[in-house]
Amino acid sequence: MSTLYLVATPIGNLGDITYRAVETLKTVDVIACEDTRHTQQLLTHYGISKRLIATHAHNEEASANGIVALLSSGQSVAFVSDAGTPGVSDPGSRLVEVVRAAGFAVVPIPGASAFTALVSVAGLVGKSITFEGFLSPKSGRRRGRLELLLGRGEAFVIYESPFRVVKTLAEIAALAPTRVVVVGREMTKKFEEFIQGTASEVASLLGERASIKGEFALLVGPADNDHDT
């Protein structure tokens, strides 16, 4: 039976891909991807040559119908996002819904994720953790969501751009000045960096830099890890 494979790909270091993922990409008929140029770099690195089709946030519904047509014709399809695990703050969720509703199997090929990478080295998660992904760029909605997340008292992870990371940390500091934060920047890449401290301490440290570059993931620790407890 034709199958859609959701294949996790490296978040930076191209070595962070599973044998199973490589074999899957080699054996499927078509690879759907968030950015064909980006994915081509990965495929070239592993000597894989396949037909690529674009499936991203702006065309996911239409592309999903096209992928169902491919599956109906007997072809197998893999979907990859630009980095990490599809459907985790990346396109993929709507595609899965459409394909499964059409009666085709959907199989995960697990692997790299910025969320799990940061959690694994943070060391202050507690029993529960919420994955939030990207917050709203609108200040009112972002602050309201932060208030809710902080109010739960549990750890949570958000993703942030280099353009807003200091502002977001300052907002967390204003709402919960003693909550401990672990920031992962450029994880698995050449300039990988982890910074731990209160939100205000980390915001101040990053704010002093002449420029802020890279991709960021922030883990806000649980309330029982506050510096004043």
Secondary structure, DSSP 8 states (H G I E B T S, - for coil): --EEEEE-B-SS-TT---HHHHHHHHHSSEEEES-HHHHHHHHHHTT---EEEE--TTTHHHHHHHHHHHHHTT--EEEE-SSB-TTSSSS-HHHHHHHHHTT-EEEEE----HHHHHHHHH----S-EEEEEE--SSHHHHHHHHHHHHHH-SEEEEEE-TTTHHHHHHHHHHH-TT-EEEEEESTTSTT-EEEEEEHHHHHHHHHTSS---S-EEEEE--GGG-TT-
